[in-house]
């Protein structure tokens, strides 16, 4: 309602301004025409002071930490003793890799952490985006339900869902040609990725970083994946993998920082459309948080607490 009032008022102001300018134009020889023209031009200053801040852009950011677990005895990445919540969360990252030789193995965790680890994390980020945005890029709401042993989500499509950019799997494989987990047939099973109108996706790679950029005139999103650190988990990973008493350094945790950075274009920060685009950014952040170790660790605490309370209340 407020938006409509503002637009109607601006139309009225614009019409009146045009009328007064035409009046001055036609009466340019009037004795006070020069003075009045100066007043008209000077009136622009207070308006400029009011609206020039709208030229500023805005950056929004979310940060997450992903983890991979390496078994130095078996020389491969593992997902702990099943069942566990880390395994449940990371299934999409490891899915369909059984036929791809050496995708998860290496002589040491330092060897795996760089290219192979970055390939896995990048593949997981792309898979999460394809999973959420395979039909539409804008959901009016995402309803979540957490049951005793499962989670469910329900999406409501927004009116903007028909205005979109479809990126086919073939095109994604061309864009992610540096990542063999994406280009390998049968690994990525989603047929496309749906983005806002006038969007495109690009990637950039360095020795220890991957960047996925979704460019859009209104809101661009950058997903930056950076290798952080790795080290022996001598006490194991609580709720995931118990330690090996014969080799305390057997299991190594490798951690990656994942930043989701949204950049709202200048002149668009306060646009009514930003409600939709900010919701899109929140949905991207939400789905990428699935692999966040802090979230998984909290879920493990919650699960162990419930299990302990069950034994106490119903021995």
C-alpha positions in Angstrom: 0.0 0.0 0.0 2.8 2.4 0.9 4.6 1.6 -2.3 1.5 2.5 -4.4 1.1 5.8 -2.5 4.7 6.7 -3.2 4.4 5.9 -6.9 1.2 7.8 -7.3 2.6 10.9 -5.5 5.7 10.8 -7.7 3.6 10.6 -10.8 1.7 13.7 -9.6 4.9 15.5 -8.8 6.4 14.6 -12.2 3.3 15.9 -14.0 3.3 19.2 -12.1 7.0 19.6 -12.6 6.6 19.1 -16.4 3.8 21.6 -16.5 5.9 24.3 -14.7 8.9 23.6 -16.9 6.8 24.0 -20.0 5.3 27.2 -18.6 8.8 28.6 -18.0 10.0 27.4 -21.4 7.2 29.2 -23.2 7.7 32.4 -21.2 11.5 32.5 -21.3 11.3 36.3 -22.1 9.4 37.1 -18.9 11.3 39.6 -16.6 11.5 37.1 -13.7 12.1 34.0 -15.9 15.8 33.8 -15.1 15.2 34.2 -11.4 12.5 31.6 -11.4 14.6 29.2 -13.5 17.4 29.6 -10.8 14.8 28.7 -8.1 13.7 25.6 -10.0 17.3 24.4 -10.4 18.1 25.2 -6.8 15.1 23.1 -5.7 16.9 20.0 -7.1 19.5 20.2 -4.3 17.3 19.2 -1.3 15.8 16.4 -3.4 19.3 15.2 -4.3 20.3 15.2 -0.7 17.3 13.1 0.1 17.6 10.4 -2.7 21.3 10.2 -3.4 21.8 7.6 -0.6 19.7 5.3 -2.7 22.7 5.1 -5.1 24.6 3.1 -2.5 24.9 -0.7 -2.9 24.6 -3.2 0.0 26.4 -6.4 0.9 24.9 -9.2 3.0 26.8 -12.2 4.1 26.5 -15.6 5.8 29.4 -17.9 6.8 29.5 -21.6 7.3 32.1 -24.3 8.1 32.1 -27.6 6.2 34.1 -30.7 7.4 35.5 -33.8 5.7 36.9 -36.7 7.7 39.9 -38.6 6.6 40.9 -42.1 7.7 44.7 -42.4 7.5 44.6 -46.2 7.9 42.2 -46.8 5.1 43.5 -43.8 3.2 40.1 -42.5 2.3 37.4 -40.0 3.3 34.8 -41.5 5.6 31.4 -40.4 7.0 31.7 -42.1 10.4 30.0 -45.1 11.9 26.5 -45.3 10.6 23.9 -44.2 11.4 24.9 -40.7 12.4 23.7 -37.2 11.6 26.9 -36.1 9.8 26.4 -39.0 7.4 22.8 -38.1 6.9 23.6 -34.5 6.1 26.6 -35.3 3.8 24.9 -38.1 1.7 24.3 -35.7 -1.2 28.0 -34.8 -1.4 29.2 -38.4 -1.5 26.3 -39.8 -3.6 27.1 -41.5 -7.0 30.8 -41.5 -6.5 31.2 -45.3 -6.2 32.2 -45.7 -9.8 34.6 -42.8 -9.9 38.1 -44.0 -9.2 40.2 -42.2 -6.4 37.5 -39.6 -5.8 37.7 -40.1 -2.1 41.2 -41.6 -1.6 44.7 -40.3 -1.1 48.0 -41.1 0.4 47.5 -38.4 3.1 44.9 -36.0 4.3 47.0 -33.1 2.9 46.9 -34.6 -0.5 43.1 -35.0 -0.3 42.3 -31.6 1.3 43.3 -29.5 -1.7 41.9 -30.4 -5.1 39.8 -33.5 -4.2 38.4 -31.9 -1.1 37.5 -28.7 -2.9 35.9 -30.7 -5.7 33.7 -32.4 -3.1 32.7 -29.3 -1.3 32.0 -27.4 -4.5 30.0 -30.3 -5.9 28.0 -30.3 -2.6 27.3 -26.6 -2.9 26.1 -27.0 -6.5 24.0 -30.0 -5.7 22.4 -28.1 -2.8 21.5 -25.3 -5.2 20.1 -27.7 -7.8 18.1 -29.6 -5.3 16.4 -26.4 -3.9 16.1 -24.5 -7.2 15.3 -27.2 -9.8 11.8 -25.9 -10.4 11.7 -22.3 -9.3 14.1 -19.7 -7.9 11.5 -18.0 -5.7 9.5 -19.6 -2.9 7.0 -17.6 -1.0 7.8 -19.7 2.1 9.7 -22.8 3.1 8.0 -24.8 5.9 10.2 -27.2 7.9 9.2 -29.9 10.2 11.6 -31.8 12.4 10.3 -35.1 13.6 11.8 -37.6 16.1 14.0 -39.2 13.4 13.4 -37.2 10.2 13.1 -33.8 8.6 10.6 -32.6 6.0 10.3 -29.4 4.0 7.4 -27.9 2.0 7.8 -25.1 -0.5 5.2 -22.6 -1.6 5.8 -21.1 -5.0 5.7 -17.3 -5.4 4.1 -15.4 -8.2 7.5 -14.6 -9.7 8.3 -18.3 -10.3 7.5 -18.0 -14.1 10.1 -15.3 -14.7 13.4 -17.2 -14.5 16.7 -18.3 -16.1 17.2 -22.0 -16.7 20.7 -23.3 -16.7 20.8 -26.8 -18.1 23.0 -29.6 -16.7 25.0 -29.6 -20.0 25.8 -25.9 -19.5 26.7 -26.4 -15.8 29.1 -29.2 -16.8 30.7 -26.8 -19.2 31.0 -24.1 -16.6 32.3 -26.5 -13.9 34.6 -28.3 -16.4 37.5 -28.0 -13.8 35.5 -30.3 -11.4 35.4 -33.9 -12.5 32.7 -34.8 -10.0 30.4 -32.5 -11.9 31.3 -33.4 -15.4 31.5 -37.2 -14.8 28.3 -38.8 -16.3 25.9 -40.1 -13.6 27.3 -38.1 -10.7 25.1 -35.0 -11.0 21.5 -36.1 -11.6 19.6 -32.8 -11.6 18.6 -31.7 -15.1 19.0 -28.0 -14.5 19.4 -25.0 -12.1 16.8 -22.2 -12.0 18.0 -18.7 -11.4 16.3 -15.2 -11.4 15.7 -13.5 -14.7 18.8 -12.2 -16.5 21.2 -14.3 -14.4 24.3 -16.2 -15.3 26.7 -18.3 -13.4 30.5 -18.3 -13.4 33.3 -20.0 -11.5 36.9 -19.2 -10.5 39.6 -21.4 -9.0 42.9 -20.9 -7.2 45.1 -23.3 -5.3 43.0 -23.3 -2.1 39.8 -21.6 -3.1 36.8 -22.0 -5.4 34.3 -19.3 -6.2 30.8 -19.7 -7.7 29.3 -16.3 -8.8 25.7 -15.9 -9.8 25.6 -12.5 -11.5 22.3 -10.5 -11.7 21.7 -6.7 -12.1 19.7 -6.6 -8.9 21.3 -9.0 -6.6 24.5 -11.0 -7.3 25.5 -13.9 -5.1 29.1 -15.1 -4.6 29.7 -18.5 -2.9 33.4 -18.6 -1.8 34.9 -21.9 -0.7 38.2 -21.8 1.1 40.4 -24.5 2.7 41.0 -23.5 6.3 42.8 -26.1 8.4 43.1 -29.7 9.1 44.3 -31.8 12.0 44.1 -35.1 13.9 40.9 -35.7 15.8 42.5 -37.6 18.6 39.3 -37.9 20.6 37.4 -38.9 17.4 34.3 -36.9 16.3 31.7 -37.1 19.0 28.5 -38.6 17.7 30.2 -39.5 14.4 33.4 -41.5 14.8 34.9 -42.9 18.0 38.7 -42.7 18.3 41.0 -45.6 17.5 42.8 -46.5 20.8 45.7 -48.0 18.9 46.3 -44.9 16.7 45.1 -41.6 18.2 46.1 -39.8 15.0 44.2 -42.0 12.7 41.3 -39.6 11.9 41.8 -36.1 10.6 39.2 -33.4 10.2 39.6 -31.1 7.3 37.6 -27.8 7.5 36.5 -25.4 4.8 35.0 -22.0 5.1 32.0 -21.3 2.9 30.9 -17.6 2.6 27.7 -16.6 0.9 28.0 -13.0 -0.1 25.1 -11.1 -1.7 25.7 -7.7 -3.4 22.6 -5.6 -4.1 23.2 -3.3 -7.0 23.1 0.4 -6.5 19.6 2.0 -7.0 18.0 -1.4 -6.1 18.6 -1.5 -2.3 15.1 -0.2 -1.4 13.3 -1.5 -4.5 10.0 -3.4 -3.7 11.5 -6.2 -5.7 14.3 -6.6 -3.1 11.8 -8.5 -0.9 11.8 -11.2 -3.4 15.6 -11.2 -4.1 16.5 -11.1 -0.4 14.2 -14.1 0.1 16.1 -15.8 -2.7 19.4 -15.0 -0.9 18.0 -16.4 2.4 16.9 -19.6 0.6 20.5 -20.0 -0.9 22.0 -19.5 2.6 19.5 -21.9 4.2 20.2 -24.7 1.8 24.0 -24.3 2.1 23.7 -24.4 5.8 22.7 -28.0 5.5 26.4 -29.0 5.5 27.5 -26.5 8.3 29.4 -28.4 10.9 28.1 -26.2 13.7 24.5 -27.0 12.8 25.2 -30.7 12.5 27.1 -30.7 15.9 24.0 -29.0 17.5 21.8 -31.6 16.0 24.0 -34.4 17.4 23.8 -32.8 20.9 20.1 -32.6 20.6 19.9 -36.3 19.4 22.1 -37.6 22.2 20.2 -35.5 24.8 16.9 -37.0 23.7 18.3 -40.5 23.6 19.7 -40.0 27.2 16.4 -38.7 28.5 14.6 -41.6 26.9 16.7 -44.0 28.9 16.2 -42.1 32.1 12.5 -41.7 31.7 11.8 -45.2 30.3 14.6 -47.5 31.5 
